[in-house]
Amino acid sequence: MTLFLRPLCLILFWLSLPLPALSQQEAPAASASYPFYYDIGVKAGSFLPYDIPGVRDLLPMWGIKFGHPISKGLIFEYDFDFAHAKEVSYNLGYFSIRHNFMIGKVIPLHFLFGADVHHYKRKPTSLTHTEFPWKVTTGWHAGVGGETQIYADLIGRMDFRMGFGPGRQLSILFSLILRI
């Protein structure tokens, strides 16, 4: 039961952070030089850990995403990713600053940079079957990706995110995002 309560509490905390901004009665000023919107999405992909004790195998990962612009070309994003497979439980919460840019006015790409909180339980040892406690650590990440419009406000997005601490991790995630 506590396996599900901890990630749920983490999700509720992170989702409550933008609530003061959502409670404003007025829309952003017309003089704003950038469009204001919210990105809400789901994602799935692979988590490739390296040099994390007890977390050695490729893990399937899924997650949720929320974002909003903070200036022209810069978007603040909140992400939560979850991997539970091969006797490993890995929860990852992070926020990123995303910078959008175009290549040749045709290909939309972005850079990511931000901070992470890792909450994981490593695989038990094979000889003694010792159960290990949950660990909480912090880290940072950088990444690149691209997006394309699928239909109206539905966006398809691919991210390659390299994390540092604990160890190193590569997340390859495909997202479906609703832009409202």
N, C-alpha and C positions, 0 to 999 in steps of 0.2 A: 504494500500500500504506500509506504513512504517513497518508493521508487517513482511513483507518479506525482506525489505531492510536491516534492522538491522542484521538478521542472515546471509544474503548474505555478508555484509561487514565484519562480524566476520570471516566467512569462508574464504574469499579472503585474509584477513590479515594472518590468521594462515597458509594457504596454501602457502603464499609467503615467509614464513620463511626459508624453505629449498632450495629456488631457487638458492642462490649462490653456494650451494653444487652441484646442478644439472647441473650448467653451466660449470663445469670443463671439459676440453677436454680430460684428461687422466683418465684411470681407476685407482682404488686404487692400490697401489704398490703390486707387487707380493709377497713381504715379509710380507704382512699382515697375521696375524695368525688366521684370521676368515673370513668366506665368507661374501661378501657384496651383498646386495639385497635391494629391496624396497617391502614393503607390502602395497597394496592398496585394500580397501575393503568397504563393506556396512554391516550394522548390523540392527537388530530389536530385540525388547524384551519388558520388563516391567520396569517401574520406580515406586518404592515404597517410597514415601516421608514420613517423620515423623518430627513433630514439626516445620513445615514451615507454617506460617500463611496463610490461604486461599488456600493452596495446600495440600489437605488431601487424595485425592482418588488415587487409582492405575491408572497409566497413560500408554498408549501404547507409545513406544519410538522407534525411528529409528535414524540412524546416518551414518557417514562416518569415515573412519580410514586411516591413513597413518603412516608408520613406517620404520625405517632403523636401522641397527646395529651400535653401537658405540664402542663395543669391543666384545670379545668372550663371548657369553651368555647374553649380555646386549643389549637391543633394546630400542631406543627412539621412542615414539609414540605420534601422534597428533590425537585427537578425537573430533568430534562434534556430539552432540546428540540433538534431537528435540522431544518435546512432545507437542501436541496441542489437547486437549480433555477436556470435562467436564468444559468448560469456563475457562480453565487454559492454558497459553502458557508458556512453559519452554524450554529454550535453554541453552545448557551446552557445554562449550569448555574446554578441558583439555589436558595436556601433561603428559605422564607417562614414567617412566623407568621400563622396563619389564626384569625380570631375568628368563631365561629358565632353566629348569632342568629336569632330567629323573628319574623315579622310576623304578628300575630294568631293565634299558635299553629298556623298552617297552612302558611305559606310559609318554608322554611328557606333562609336566605341567609348569605353570609360576606363578610368583608373580608380582604384579603391585604396584607402589607407585608414587604419583604425585600431581600436583596442578590443581585447577579448577577455572573457571570463570562462575558464574551462572547469567543468564539474564532471568527474569521471570515476568509474570503478573499474580497476584493471582485472584481467583474467586471473582466476585462481591458479596456483602452481599445480603442475601435473603430478608431482611426487607426493606432496603432503596435503594437497587440496586445501591449502590455507586460503581463507577468505580475507580480502584486503578491504580496508575502509575506503569510503569515498574521499577523493582529493579535490580541492579547489585551488586553482592556480590562475595566474593572469598571463597575458601575452599581448602581442600586437600582430598585425597582418598587413599585407599589401596584395593587390591583385589587379587583374585586367579582365575585360569582358566586352560583350557586345549585346545589342538588343535589336529587335525588329518588331514592327507592328503586325499583329496577326489579323485583328479585326477591330475596327473602331477604337475602343479604349483597352483592348486586350493586347498585352505586350509579351513577347517571348524573349527571354534573356538567358545568356550563358555566362557564367563567371568561373574564373580560375583564381583561387585565393590561396596564397601561401602564408601560413601562420608560423610564428616563432614563439616558443614558450607555451607549454612544456615541450621539449624537443622541437620537432618541426612537423608541419602537416600541410598537405595539399588537398584542397577541397575543389572538386569539379562538380558544379551544380547548374541545373537547368531550372529556370523559374517561369511561372506563368503569373503575370502581374496585371491587376486591374488598376488603371489610372483614372482616378476620379477627382 
